[in-house]
Amino acid sequence: MANTKSAIKRIRTSEKRRLRNRAIRSSVRTAIKKFERALGQVEREESEALLRYALRKLDKAVTKGVLHRNTAARKKSRLQRRFNQYIQTVESA
């Protein structure tokens, strides 16, 4: 157990940050899952809106320091690629 004032404060602040980071990370994952679920089931406009929402969540997680910018860029690239492939298959069919 911590026995200095500064160590006690560090425990408190790290717990606050952990909870905040967990909430942000969870909202990013939820946005990505909603987009992936909607990809084959809803209209193009709605899935495009969900893609934009997921990309915005990823960008916000980067600015808050929850995700590394390269991690977010990789995830964004993969989501965009999946959307583009889906659009191509729908338009070619």
C-alpha positions in Angstrom: 0.0 0.0 0.0 1.2 3.5 -0.7 2.6 5.4 2.2 3.3 8.8 0.9 1.0 11.6 -0.1 2.2 11.7 -3.7 1.8 8.0 -4.1 -1.7 8.1 -2.8 -2.5 10.9 -5.2 -1.0 8.9 -8.1 -3.2 6.0 -7.3 -6.3 8.2 -7.3 -5.4 9.9 -10.6 -4.4 6.7 -12.3 -7.7 5.1 -11.4 -9.6 8.1 -12.8 -7.6 7.9 -16.0 -8.1 4.2 -16.2 -11.9 4.5 -16.0 -11.9 7.4 -18.5 -9.7 5.4 -21.0 -11.9 2.3 -20.6 -15.0 4.3 -21.4 -13.5 5.9 -24.4 -12.1 2.6 -25.7 -15.5 0.9 -25.2 -17.3 3.6 -27.1 -14.8 3.2 -30.0 -15.3 -0.6 -30.1 -19.1 -0.1 -30.0 -19.0 2.3 -32.9 -16.9 -0.1 -34.9 -19.2 -3.0 -34.1 -22.3 -1.0 -35.1 -20.7 -0.1 -38.4 -19.7 -3.7 -39.1 -23.2 -5.1 -38.3 -24.9 -2.5 -40.5 -22.6 -3.0 -43.4 -24.6 -5.7 -45.2 -28.0 -5.0 -43.7 -28.9 -1.3 -44.1 -28.8 1.3 -46.8 -25.6 2.8 -48.1 -26.3 6.2 -46.6 -26.8 4.8 -43.1 -23.7 2.6 -43.2 -21.7 5.6 -44.5 -23.0 7.6 -41.6 -22.0 4.9 -39.1 -18.5 4.7 -40.8 -18.1 8.5 -40.3 -19.2 8.1 -36.7 -16.6 5.3 -36.1 -13.8 7.3 -37.7 -14.7 10.3 -35.6 -14.6 8.2 -32.4 -11.2 6.9 -33.4 -9.9 10.4 -34.0 -11.2 11.6 -30.6 -9.6 8.6 -28.9 -6.3 9.7 -30.4 -6.6 13.3 -29.3 -7.4 12.1 -25.7 -4.4 9.9 -25.7 -6.3 6.6 -25.4 -5.1 5.2 -28.7 -1.8 5.7 -30.6 -2.3 7.6 -33.8 -0.8 4.8 -36.0 -3.2 2.3 -34.4 -6.2 4.6 -35.1 -4.9 5.1 -38.7 -4.7 1.4 -39.2 -8.2 0.8 -37.9 -9.6 3.6 -40.0 -7.9 2.3 -43.1 -9.3 -1.2 -42.6 -12.9 0.2 -41.9 -12.7 2.4 -45.0 -11.4 -0.5 -47.1 -14.2 -2.8 -46.0 -16.8 -0.1 -46.8 -15.3 0.4 -50.3 -15.3 -3.3 -51.0 -18.9 -3.6 -49.9 -19.9 -0.7 -52.1 -18.1 -2.2 -55.1 -19.8 -5.6 -54.7 -23.2 -3.9 -54.4 -22.7 -1.7 -57.4 -21.3 -4.5 -59.6 -24.2 -6.8 -58.7 
